Amino acid sequence: MMNSLSPIWLSYPESFEESAFLAGLQSLFAFDEEREHRFSSFIFDTFDWRIYRKGLRLLYQDGCLELSREGEPLASLSIRFAQQPFFARDLPASELRDRLESLASVRALLPWAGLAIRERLLPILDRNEKMVARVVLQEIRRAGRGRSEAHKLVKIEPLRGYETEAQRLMEYFKAGGFGDSQRDVFEAALEISGVTPGGYNNKLRVQLQADERSDQALSKILRFQLGVMIANQEGIIKDIDSEFLHDFRVAVRRSRSALSLFKQVFAPDSIAPFGKALRELGKQTNLLRDLDVYLLRQTEFQQRVPLDFQKGLNPLFQRLRRDRERAHSEVIRLLTSVSYQQFTTSWRSFLEQTPEERAYSRDGHKPVKKLADKQIYRKYQQIVKAGEGIGRDAEDQQLHRLRIECKKLRYLLEFFYSLYPGEEVDQIIRQLKRLQDNLGLFNDLCMQIEHLSEYGMGLKPGKRLGNLAILAVGSLIGSLYTEKQQCRKKFSGLFEEFRAPENWRQFERLFRRKKEN
């Protein structure tokens, strides 16, 4: 017997005579008056499918935005808006907004698929003419592209206390040739629209073999990074959210690190132009990313300043927004330029070459695990040695250099993840990430204090707003400086954890190669 109130989805048989079937159903159950309902339905999720990956679904239909899990509503909001990207923070205060802000963070919610739905609702009654279940016959078509072929589904909605009646309904439909369907409106929308949920993922997990040629393995890694860059171009140009640029830049940095760490896997002369182009891409997108980071932290920065001074930050953020518009225009010109298109085309062609087509290189033919072991263990040793030289009076630049080396180690562990025991590598990455987060925050604070100091030096006292701006910026710098000092104090403990004997032994066991006879 059924013990769940979740909807039951059934698929239509290939050949079906509806009138005869419904007449038979009416001999078992009484119907209330059939009602028809037509509406549009849209699936929303982030570009990297953060909601879907949590087993959740976000649907907008009939004026209601609803978050659900396995057909059970978790939170909803009655709202009217167009089929266009939006941010969770822009929704009215509600449980749904809180949930979506937690799930999506700074990412926009995009309309992935749209449907035109026709529903025929059959309320099922008992002998006392009390409703015991609902049968919904659905015709689902793609929205906005003319009359497309309909996908048909049946939904049986059980009511509490009448699960037996819903079971009888399901048995009757199945006897008539209806089959269990794994699809609901969400799945149907994806299939009709040709959308693959979770199709984009910037998490690097390239499958490699230990004895695979190093040039072939590195080509796989770099092709993945190129794919991430290309996947994010449109979102950067349309300015959908700041994470498109972030992922693009991470892919550029990973590619540069791969080339610099394995200089002899490809012939140096053959990759020099690509390395230069990647370096320029990083430089030319630096300003836009820096401005994004400032603007994403606007609310936080204002809350750091006494309430009476907060208006003094308004001119700063107005200037940052103007600067960002100009920086974004420059990045659009970059990504739509002929030279950039030529780079991506030639870079892809190079990475798709066979070993026979490539120029000779010293390490290209070597087994990839041999080089991976060497580089990972060496990088760990370098980080430990550099960190041990960072005392209380160390210059900020030393921590900045250590941050870059930690980032390279993180990339190495991600590049060659498939060659080692996953759980152990995950443990190392988690520990490394704690150190990275500390060093990354410290670097951000140093940069922000420097930039705000330059801005503050240019402010002119005299008028009320000018005085207020000076007070606000000074207060903000003081708050950031205090956090910087706290961050600096935490570094020593985190570094000691990272260089602890048990961690060192784990690196030796996983990555240190025994000397070959």
N, C-alpha and C positions, 0 to 999 in steps of 0.2 A: 504494500500500500504506500502511496505517496506520503511523505512527511515534510515536504518542502513547499513553500509558497512562491518559489521562483518560477518565472514564466517558462513554459515548455514551447520550444520552437520546432516546427515540423516543416519538411520540404514537400512540395507538390509532387505527385506522380507524373510520369512523362505524358500519359494520356488521362484525361480527367473530364468527366461529365458532371459539372457542378450542380445543376438543378436536381438530377437524380440523387446525387450524394446528399444534398441538403434535405431532400424529402425524406430520405432514410434517417437522417439525423433527427428530423422533426418527429419521427415515430418513437424515438427514445426520450427526447427532451422537448419541453416547450420553449419557444423563443419569445422574447419580447420584441418590440418593433426594431427592425434593423436600422442602424444609423450609419451614415457615411461621413467620413472626415478626410479632408485633403490638407496637407501641410508640407512644408519643407523641413529638411533635417540636415544639419551640418556637423561634421566631426571636427573638433578642435584639439590640437596638441602642439607641443613645442617642436621645433625642427629636429631635435634629437630624441623625440618621442618619450619624454620623461614621464608623462602620465601613463601611457601604454605600458612602459617597462615596469611600472608599479602594479600592473594588473588592474588598472582603472580605465574608465572611459569618460570622455567629456563630450556630451551631445547638446546641441542647441536646436530645439524644435518647438514650434507652436508658441513662441514667445517665452520659452523657459530654457535656461542653461542649467544642465544637470550633470553632476559627477556621480558615477555609479561604479559598483563592483559586482560582476556576475549578475547583472540585472537588478540589483538592489540599490536604490537611491541612497547616497551618502549626504549630499547637500545639493540644494537647488536655489535658483534665483530667477524671479520673473523680471525680464528685461527685454528691451527692444534695441537691437543694433544691427548694422549691416554685416554682410559676410566679408569680414576683413580682419587682419591681425589686430590683436589688442593685448594689453598687459593686465595681469591679475590685479595690480595695484590701482587700476582705473575703474574697477567695479565698485559699486556701493558697498559700504561696510556690511559684512555678512559672514556667516560660517563658510560659505563657498569661497569668498575672496580669501579668507585666511588659509583655507586648504590649498587653494591654487597658488597663492604666494609661496607657500612652503614647498610645493611641488615644482613650480616653474621658475622660481627665483627671478632673475633678471631677463629670462627668455620670454619672447612674445608667444602668444597662443595663435596658431595659424589655422585657417580653415582648410583642412586636407581634402575633404570630399563633401559633395552636396547631393542631396537626393530630393526627388519629388515623390511623395508617398500618398497613396490612396488607401484608406483603411475602411473596412466594413465591419462594424462592431455588432456581434450577435450576443446579446445578454441571454444566458441559459437559465431557465427557471425550473423550479421543482413543482410538485402538484399544487402547492399552496401559492404558486406564482411568486415565489421568493427567489431572487437571483442567487445562484450557487456557483457560477463560473462565468467567464467571458471568453468568447472565441473571436479572435480578430483575424480577418483575412486581409493580407497586405499585398499590394502591388507596388513595387519599388522601381523607380527609374532614375537615371542620372538627371540632375537638375540643370536647366539652362542650356541644353544642347539639342533642342528639338525632341521629337517623340522617339525615345530609344526603347529597346526591347525590355519588357517588364520582368523582374525577378519576383516570384511569388512565394510567400511564406505564410504559415499559419502560426498564430501565437495563442496558446491556451493559458489563461490567467486564473490559477486556482484562488479560491477565497477561503479564509480561515474557517475551519469547521466543516468544510465541504470537499476535503481532499479526495474522498471516494468518488464523488461525481466527476472531478477532474481526471481521475484515473480512468473512469469509464469512457469519458470523451476521448482521451488519448488512445485507448484501445480501439475505439470505433474508427478514428482517423487512420490508425496504422493498418487496420483490417482493410481499409479502402485504398491502400497503396502509399499512404504518406509515410515518409521516413524521418528518422531523427535528423535534425539539422544542427550543425555546429555554428551555423550563421544566425546572427540576429541582424538588426538594422545596421549596427556598426560594421559587422563583417561584410554584409551585403554592399554597403557603401564603398568599402575599400576595394572589393572585387570589381564592382561596376566601374569605379573610377581608375582602376589599374594602379592603385597605391599599395606599396608594400610597407606595412607598419614596421618601424624599427629599421628601415632601410638605411638610415644614416647613423653612423656611430664613429666617433673620432678616437675611440679607445683602440690602441694598437695591439692587435693580437694576430700577427701573421704566422701561419704554420710553416715551420722550417724543419729540416732534417739535419741531424748532427754532422753527417758526412756530405752535405750539400755544398757545392762550390760557393765560395764566399761572394763572388761577383753576382751569381744568380740570386743568392739570399738577399744581398744588399739591394738588388734591383727590385725585389718584391717589396721590401720595406719602403723604398723610395717611391715606388708606384702607388702604394697605399697613401703616402703623404701627398703626392700630387693629386690623387683623387679627392682627398679632404680639401685641398686648396680650391679645386675646381667646384666642388659641391657648395662651397661657401661664397663664391663670387657674387652670385645674384643677390643673396641676402645682404652683402656689404653694399652693393650698388643701390639697392632699394632702401637701405638703411632700416631694416626690419628690427633688429636688435643688436646690441654690442657684441654678443657672443659669436656672431658670424666672423667678425674681424679677429676676435680672440682665437678661435679655432684655426683660422687661416694662418695666423702668425705662429701658432704652436707648430703647425705642419711645416712652415718655413724653417723654424728653429731646429726641429727634429731633423730635417733634411740637411741643413748645414752641419749639425753635429755629426750625423752619420758620415758625411764626406770628410770632415776634419779628423774624426777618430779612426777612419780606415782609409788613409791617404793612398795606400798602394794597392787597394782592391781593384780600382780602375786606373788606367794610365793617367797620370797627373795632367798631362797636356789636354787629354780629351774631356776632363771634367772641369778644368779651370774656368771656362766661360759660364758654366752652370753655377758653380760656386759663387762667382762674382754676381750673377743675376739674383741668386737667392739672398746674398748679403744686401744688395740694393733694395730688394723687396722689404726686407726687415727695416732698413733705414727709412724708407719712404712711407711706411705705415706706423712708425713710432709715435709721431705727434698725435695722430687720430686716436690711437689707443690710450695715450697718456690723458688726453682730454676726456675720453670716455670714462676712465677710472675716476677722475675728479667729479664728473657730473653724476656718476652712479652713487657717489658718496655725499651728495649735496645735503640730503636730510641729516645724515650723521654729523657732517661738519657743522651745520647750523645748531644742532643740539649740543655740541661741545662748547658753544659760545653762550655767555649769559643772555637771558631773554631780552634784556634792554639793548644789547649790541647786535642782535641777529640781523636786523635790517642792513647793517653795515656790510654784510657779505653779499647782498643782492648785486651790487655793481660787479663784484668778482665773477659771479656765476653768469651774469649777462655777457661779460666779456668772453668767458670760456665758451658759451654757446655760440657766439659770433665766430670765435676762432675755430670751433669745431665744424661749423658750416663750411668754412674755407678749406679746412683740412680734409673734410669728406669729399669736397669737389675735386681736390687734388688726387685722392685715392681713386675716385671714379675715373678720372682721366688716365690714371695708371692702368687700371684693370681693363679698360676698353681700348687701350693703345695697341697699335700694330706690333710694337716690340714685345709687349707682354704676351700677346697671342702667339707670336713666333717662338718665344721662349718655351711656353707650355707644350707647343707642338714638337719642337726639337728635343725637349727634355723627355717627353714620352717616347719618342722614337729611339732615343739613346737607351732608355731603360728597357725597351723591348728587344734590343739586340741579343742575338745568341752569342755564346762565348766565342764562336768562330768569327763572328763579325767584329768583335771588339779588338782594339789594339792591345798588345801584350802588357800585362801588369805583373808586378812581383808576387802579389798575394791573391790574385783573382781565382786561381785554381785550388787554393788551400781549403780544407774542410772548415766550414763556418764556425763550428763549435770551438775549434782550436783558437781562432782569433777572438771569439767572444769571451772565452775564459780569460785570455790574456788581458784584454782591454778592461773587463769588469774588475778583475782583481787589482790591476794596476791603478785604475781610477779610485778604488776604495783606499788603497795605500796613500795615494796623493792627497785625498781629502783628509785622512787622519793626520798626515804630516802637516798639512796646511793649518788644520784646526788646532793642533797642538801649539802652533806658533802664535795663536791669537790670545793675547793676555788682556787684562783689564784696560790697559792703555792703548790697545790696538786701534789703528785708524779705521774709519768706516769702510774704506776701500778694500781692506783685507776681508771683511765679511762679505762685501759685494763679490769679490773674486771667488770666495768659497761657495757662495750661492750658485755661481755659474758652473763650478765643478760638480756640485751636487745635482744640478739639473742634467748635466751630461751623464752622470751615473744613472739617474732615473731613466733617461732615454735608453741607455744601454740595456737596463733590466727589462724595459718594455719591448725593445727591438727583438730580444732573444728569449722572451718569456717562454716560448714553446719548447725550448731546449732543456729546461730545468724543471724540478718538481714545483708545481704551481703554488701549493700552500706555503712552501718555504720562501719562494720569491715574493709572494704577497706579504708575508710577515716582514721581510726586509724592506719592501716598498712602503709599508705603513710606517715603519720606524724612520725611514729616510724622509717620508712626507712630513713628519712632525718637525724635523730639522729644517726642511725646505720652507715650510710655512713660516717658521720663525725668521729665517733669513730673508724670505720674500717680503714679509711685513716690515722688517727692519729697513730693507732697501726702499720700499714704498714710502715709509715715513721720512727717510733721509731726503728723497727726491721732493716730496711734498713740502717739507720744511724749507728746502732750498728755493723752490719755485715761489712759495708764498712770501718768503723773505724778499726776493727780487721784486715781486708785485708790491709789497708793502713799502719798499724803498721809493717806489715811484708815486706813492700817494701824497697829495698835498694837503696839509692841515689848513684850517681857516673856516670853511663852511661846515655846517653841522654834519652833513652827510659824509664829508671828507674826514672829519674827526671821528665819526662813528665807524667808518671803514677802517681807520687806523687802529682803533680800539678792538674791533672785531677780529681783524687779521692777527693782531698781536696776541689776542686771547686764544685764537685757534692754534697759532704756532706754539704757544706755551703748552696747550693740551697735547698736541702731537709730540712735542719734545719729551713730555713726561712719559707718554706711551713708548716712545723710542727707548728711553732709559730702562723702562720695565722689560721691554722686548730684549734689550741687550743683556740684562741680568739673567733672563731665562735661557739664553744661548748656551751657557756653560753646562748646565744640567742636561740639556738635550744633546749636546755634542758628546758628553761623557756616556750617555746611553748608547749613542751610535758607535762609539769606539770601544765599548765594553768588551772584555775578553770573550764572552759567549758569542757576541756578534762577529768578532774577528774570526773565531773558530768556524763559524758558519760560512763566512766568505771563503776561508781556506778550504773547507770541505767541498763547497759547491763549485768554486771557480779556480782554485790554484791547481795548475797542472804539474804532475810529477815530471821530473827531468827525464827525457827520453835518452836511452842508451845509443 
